Amino acid sequence: MNLLETARQQAIAIVKAAYEKAVAAGTLPQAELPPIAVEIPKDASNGDWASTFAMQCAKPLHMAPRKIAESIVAQADLTDTCFEKMDIAGPGFLNFTFNAGWYQDAVRAVSTCGEAYGRTKKENPEKIMVEFVSANPTGPMHMGNARGGVLGDCLAEVLDWAGNDVTREFYINDAGNQVDKFAHSVEGRYIQELKGEDAIAFDPSWYQGADIRELAHNLVEQHGDALLAMSEEERFHTIVGYGLPHNIEKMQRDLERYKIHYDVWFRESTLHDSGAVAETVQMLTDAGVTYEQDGALWLKSTAFGADKDDVLRRANGFYTYFAADIAYHRNKFQTREFDRVINIWGADHHGHVARLQRALDALGLNGSERLEIVLMQLVRMMQGGEVVRMSKRTGKSLTLSDLLDEIPVDAARFFFNSRAAETQMEFDLDLAVKQDSENPLYYVQYAHARICSILRNAAENGVTVPRADAVDLTVLTHADEKALIKAIALLPEEILEAAEARDPSKLNKYGVQLAAQFHRFYNACRIMDAEPALRDARLCLCQAAVQTVRNVLHIIGVDAPEKM
């Protein structure tokens, strides 16, 4: 229920009808005109909606904007609309002012929709997959995964609220070179644990983390030295068969702790096992976009605007990660029939975007239009004014698990979603744990708790919050009451804009602005000691405000506490 959009459409219809009447009356000439522009003015004193129609039409109508505006206002009919008046400002702005009925309807809309307030329903929802994090299961998740996890999860949520059919997916890279490297790394530490550090030279290219040592230690505890007697292939399968599931389960636990719940965990290995990678590469060959050189099969990526061609199948017969990635996205579009796929990637993957989209184009899947990549910039963790790279507990690189040991999950989610993906951000660990209004999460959660306190206080004093449709809400005429109602009415539009821009951080900003507007209303307007009719209307407004704040916090994935 988007009453702001309804009002916008009414304003457009009023101007259009008034222009047609003015043409019929002979006060304005007939001409082909641009679409009627209507927007919310930055300054509320200029009305609730404003149109630049008169300025837009000055050239095609060969008239002064003010003269055009006067003709429009003279013919405007506001009957059965949400507007009380329409007037002219400056050189010809057409300003619209809501009537009391609109404010009443806006409060009642929240009461009617409840937990669903802000949701948009579509007759034909777009089937969208959001793939995010997809960290290699060869080690712990880092800060890029922490930011990408929240951005992907919140984006999926706003897309869902905007009326789409959304699937969250994690792509498990359990095949290819990184798995070989992982197995050799664990094997090396396993041998060193059994025979000493000098028993084998640990290759600098192998994974160096403490997690590799831990896996090797676990294998020694489980198998003793039995792996040494195995064939190389058997030992590889034993290490991978233990190590990857162990790491994947830990990632799942960490992400669940982070309040991220995936619909699908998709394994790369299934693409190889099913023959989908080989089949996809053959389809590219049949499309005439590959060639062979030095025993390898190459994709003509330079024909798609890339600076170099890409290997699909190496001379040894093994397919590359890029070939598997094309097959994976073919699976998304062709097999599972997603209308749109959105991937959250680190900015260092920017060179991979166009070539993957064009490879899908070559398969007839329209990747240039249907595959969207949200590139995410780096994050710097700050504490005490200094950059934090290491965990206090382990002395190693800060991981997602380390971060969640340092600060509350809600703080991590809110702060990582506070900037658009394409902007670099500094995450202030000190600010994230502050219990005062400087902390934006605390500020929004406190607004929710304060409203809950008001409603509890009313109940304790024997005052039941009446149903919004049983109260005369037109008594809400104070400037801060009206401003709060307009802020509440913004939620559906804010969600749609966040979904359209692929920028869920808009909900953080909106939440802070909504909380600020509630605090202004609370400081300006008495509630419990107002006369009964006004008291009841203001309690209904509080009920609408608390539901709206709660829905915003839900979309971001953080708690809405009733007491603080």
N, C-alpha and C positions, 0 to 999 in steps of 0.2 A: 504494500500500500504506500505509494510514493506521492504524497500530496503536493510536494514541491514540483514534481514533474507535471502533475495534473494542472497546477496553477500556471506553469510555463506554457503548456499547450493552450490553456484558456486565454492567456495574454496574447499569444500568437493569433488565435482565432479572432479575438476582439479587434486587433489591428487590421487583420486581413478583411474582416467584414466592414470595418469603418472605411477602409480605403475604397472598397467596391461601392459603398454608399456614396462616398464623396465623388467618385467618378460619375455615378448615376446622377448626382445633383449638379455636376458641372464645376465643382470647386477644385477638383484635381484632374489632371489629364490621364488618359489611359496609357500605360507603358508596361513593358516587360521588366519586372522588378526582381531584385535578388531575394533570397530567402530572408524571412523576417528574423532579425537577431533579438533575442531576449535573454537577459542575464540578471543575476542577483548583484545589485550594486554593493561596492565595498563599504560605503557609508549608508547606514540604515536610515539616515534622515532623508535620503533620496528615494525612499520607498522600498517596497519589498521585492519588486521586479522592475527592471528598466529596459526600454528598447531604444535602440539607435536608428530605428526605421527611417525617421525623417532625414537624418544625415545620410543614410544609405541611398535614399531616393533623390537627393538634391540634384545629382547629375542627370539621371534618366528623366526626371520630371521637369528639369530646368527651372527649379523654384528654390527659394530660400528654405532651409530646414525648419525654421520657426513657423513659416507660413504653412508648410506641409503638416507640422504637428498640430497647429490650430484646427485645420480641417479634419484631421483624424479624431481629435478630442471631441469636436462638435458632432461627429457622427457615431461615436463609440456608445455601445449599449452594454452595460454591465449587469443586466438582469440575469438572474440564475447563474452568476459566476461567484467566485470566491473573493472578488474585489469590491472594496467600498468606494474607491475613487480612482480616477486617472487624471494626472495633471502634467503640465509642461515645465521643464526646468532648463535653464541655460539656453544654448543655441537651438534646442529642439528635442531634448531627451523626453521620452514618454515614460512617466513613472506611475507604477501601479501600487496601491496600498490594500493590504488584506482587510477583509471585513471580520467582525467578531466571530462569525460562523466558522471561518477557516481555522482560527485558533482552537475553537472547541472541537472541530473535527480532527485536528492534529493530535490532541490529547487522547481523544476517544480511539483513534487508530491504533495507538500503542496498547490500549486496554483490550481492543478486539483481537489483535495479533499475538500479544503476549510474548512468549519465547521466540516466536517466528517473526517478530517485528524487525523489519529491515530486509527480510527475504523478498526476492523477486521470483515470480513464477513465470516460466516460459512454456508456450504451447509445444515448441520443439527444442528441447534443451540440447546444447552442443555437448557431444561426448568428448571429454578432455582428459588426457593423462598428464599428470605433473610428475616428472621423474626428478628426484633430488637426493643429495648426499652421495649415494652410490660409491662409497669409499671402497678402495681395495681391501679385501679381507685379510691383508697381510700384516696389519698393524693397527694400532689405536687410532681413533678419529681425532683430527686436529681442529684448530680454531676455524679454518675455512669450512670444515664440515659442520661445525657448530652454528656458524652464521647461515650457511646454505640450508641447514635443516629447518631452521625457523622460517627463513624466507619462503622456502618451498611449501612448508606446512601451512603457513598463513595465507600464501597465495592460493593454495588449493581450497582453503576455507572460504576466502572471499569469492572465488569462482563458483563454489557451491552455493553460497548465499545469493549470488547474482543469477542463479537459476540454471546452472549447468550440471551435467552428470559427470562428476569428477572422480578419478581414480588416482590414488597416491602409489607410486611404485619406486622400489629400490632395485637397482641392477647390480647383481653380485658378479664381480669379475673373477670367476673361479676357473679360468682357463688362460692359457697363453704364457708369455715369458715371465710375468710377475709371479705366477704360481711356481714355475721352475726355480726362480730366484729365491722364493720363500722356502721351498723344500731344501735347497742347498744351504741356505742360511741356518735353518734349524738343524740340519745334519751336521754342519760344521761345529755348532755350539754343543751338540750332543756328543760328538767325538771328543771335544775339548773337555767336557764335564767328566767323561769317563777316563780319559788318558792324559789330561793336562793341557794347558794353553799351547804348549809347543808341539803337540801331537799333529796339528794341522794348521796351515797358514790360512787365516780367515780373510777371504777375498774382500778388498775394500768396497767392491760394488755390491756386496751382499747387504741385507738389512742388518743394521747395527743396534737396534733397540733392545732395551731390557726385556721387552715382551718375547723376543726370540729366545733369550736365555731361559726365560720362565717356561716356555714351551719345551725346550730341550730338557730342562730339569724334570718336568712332568713325565716326559717320555722315558727318562732314566728310571724314575720311580715306578712307572708302569711296566716297563719291559727289561729293565736292567741293561745288559749289553747285547741282548738278543738281536737288535737291529743290525749289529755289525756282521752277523753271520748271514744276513739276508742278501739276495741279489740286489743290485742297484735299483732295478725297477720295483721290486717288492718293498724295499726300504722307502723309496719315493712315495709309493701309494700309502704306506703306513703313516708316514709323516704328514702327508697332505690330508689323509683320511681322518687324522686326529686334529691337526692344527687349524685347518680351515673351518670346520664346524665349531671348534672352540672359539675362534675369533668372531665368527658370524653370530654365535649366540651372545657373545659379549656386546657386539654392536647392537643387537636387538634389545638387550637389557638396557644399555645406555640410552638408546633412542626412546624406549618406553618410559624410562625415568625422565626423559626430556619432554614427555607428553606428545611424542610423535608416533602415530600408529599407521602403519602402511597397510594398504589393501592387498598388495602383491609384492613378493620378493622373487624376482626373476633371475634365474641363473644363466650366465653366459654359456656354460657347458652344455645346456640343453640345445642351444643353437647348433653346436658342433655335432652333438650326438644324433640329432634329428636329420642332419644333412642340410639344414637351412642355410648355413654359410656357403657351402659349395654350390647350392642351388642359386643363391643370390648372385654369386660371382659369375655363374654361367649366364644368368639373365643379363648382367651388365655386358658380358662378352657378346651375347646375341644382339644387344642394343648397339654394338659397334663402338663402345667407349673404352675398350681396353686394348692393350697390345703386349706382346711378349718381348723381353729383352734380358739377356744374360741369364736365361732360365727362369726368370721371375715373370709374374703377370702384373701389369701396371694398369692403373686407372688414369685416363687422360684428364687429370684434375686441372691442368693448365688450360684446357678447353673451357673450363667452368670459371676461369678467372683466378685460380690459385697460382702461386709463384713456382710450384713444382708439382710433378706427377707423384702419385702415391702407389706403393706396392700393395697389392691385394693378396697375392700368394707368393711366398718366397721360393727361391730356387730349390730348397729342401722339401717343398711340397706343403709346408705349413702356412695356414692363413694368418694374416695380420689382424691386429686388434681393430684396425679400420674396417676390414672386411666384415668382421663380426659385428661391428657397430652398425654398418649398413643393413646387415641381415636383421639385427635387433629392431631397427626402426621400420624395416619392411614388415616385421611381425606386428609392430604397433599399428601400422596403418592398414595393411592388407589382411592380416590374419585376424586381429582383434578389432579392426574397423573403428579406430578412434578418428574423430573428425579433426582433432587438433592435439598436438603433443607439445608440451612446454618442458624444457630441460633447464635446470639451474646448474650452471657451470662456473668454474673459476675463470677470471679474466684471462689467465694464461692459455685458455683453450680457444681464444677468439679466432685463431687461424684455421680452426677445424670446422667452424660454423658453415661457411659458404660451400665448402667441398662436400660436406655431408648432405646439405640441402640439395645441391646439384646432382649428386649421385642418386638421390631419391627421385629427382626430376627425371633422370635417365630411365628409371624404372616405371615411370608413368604415375608416380605417387604425389606429385605436386608438393615436394618438400619445401620449396621456396616460400610457399604460402602457408602450409599446414604445420611445419616444424618451426617452433619459436625457441630461441635460446636466450635466456636471461643471464647475462654475464655479471658475475659478482666480484666486486673489488675486495682487496685485502682488508683485514681488521687488525688494529693494534690494541693490545691489552695494556691498560695503564693503571698504575697504582702508586700513590704518593708522588705523582707527577713524573714517574719514570716508566719506561717500557718494561713489561713483564713477559719474559719468554719461557721461564722455567717454573716448574711446579715446586712449591715449598716442601711438599711431602716427598717427592722423588728426586728432585734436582734435575729432572729431565724436561724435555719440551712439554709445554702445557697442552694437555689433551682435553677433550670434552669431559671425560670422567673427572679429571682434576678440577676443571672449572666448576662442575656441579658440586664438588666437595667444598669449594670456596664460597659460593654464593647461592642463594635460592634459585630453584629452577624458573620460577616466575620472573625473577629479575633478568636471568639470562635470556629468556624468550622475549621479554618486552624490549630490552636494550638492543638485542640483535635485530629486532624488527623496527627499530626507530629511524633507520635511514634507508633510502632507496638502494637497490642492489648495486647500481652503477656508481655509487659514491663510496669513497674510502671512509672508514669510520674508526674512531677511537672509542674503545669500550672502557669506561671509567669504573674499575672494580670498587673503588671507595664510594662513589655515588650510588652504585647498584645496591649497596647494603644500607644506605642511609635511611633512617626512619623519620624523614621530615619532607616538607613540600618541595625541597630542591630535587628530590628523586621523583621523576614524572610518574613512575609506576605507583609509588606510595601515594602520590597526589590523587591519581584516578581511583585507586582502591579506597582511599580515605573518603572520597566523595560518596562512593557506594555505601561504605559503612555508616557515614553520617546520615544518609537518607534512611537507611534501615533503622537507625536509632530514632529518628523522627517518627517513623511509622510504629515502632515498638512503643515509644512514649505515648503516642495517641491511643494505642490499644490498652496500655496500662491505666490510662485515664478514662477508660470506658468509651472512647470514640472509635467507631469502626470506619475504616476508609470506605466510602460508598462507591458503588459502581459508577464509572465515568458517564455512562449513558443515563444515569439517574440524577445527575447534578447539572446545574446551570453553570457551565464553564465560561460563559461570556462575561462573567464578573472579573475574569483575569485580565485586567486592563493596565496594570503597572508595567512600565517599560521593561523592567527586569523579568517579569513574568512572560511577556511577549518574546523577549530575547531568548529565554530558556526554551519556550515552545518551538521557536524557529530552529534552535540548535538541535532539539530532539527530532524535529521533522527532517533534518539533514541526513540522518543515518542511511536510509535506503539509497540516496544519491551518492553518499560517500562510498558505500560498498560497490556500487556500479562503477564509479570512477576508479576505485582501487583495482577492480577486476580488469577494466578496460586498459589502464595504464600498466598493468602487471606490477603494481606497487602497493603491497599491503601496509607499508609504513604510513600510508595516509590514515589508517584507522588509529594508529598511535597518536598522531597529531590531533585527529578529531576527538579522541577520548580525553586528551588534556584540555582541549578547548571546551568540551561539554562540561567537564568537571569544574573548570573555571567559571563558566556561566552559572552552574548550579550554586557555587559558593557565593557569587554576586547576588543571586536571587535570595539565598538564605539570609545574607546579611542585610538585605533591603526590605524583606517582606516578613512580617510576623505570621506565624502559622497557627499555633494552638490557642493563642489569645485573640485571634481575629474573630469577628462576628461569625456565627455558625455557617452561613451560606458561603462566605469567602474562605473560611477555614476548610470546609469540605472540598471546595474547588482547588485550594492549594495542596491539600493532601492528595487529591487525584493527580495533580501535576507532579508531586513528589513520587507517586507510584509510577507515573510514566517515565520520569527521569531515572529512577532506579532500574527499571526494566531496560532502558536504553543503554545505560552504563554497563549493566550486566551483559547485555548482548555484545557490546564492543569488546569487553574483556574475554568473553567466550570465543569470539572470532580470533583474537590474538593468542588464545590458548593459555590464559592465566586465570587464577582464582578471583572470585568476587566476594571478599570477606564481608560478613555482616557485622563484625565487631573488630575494632583495632585499638 
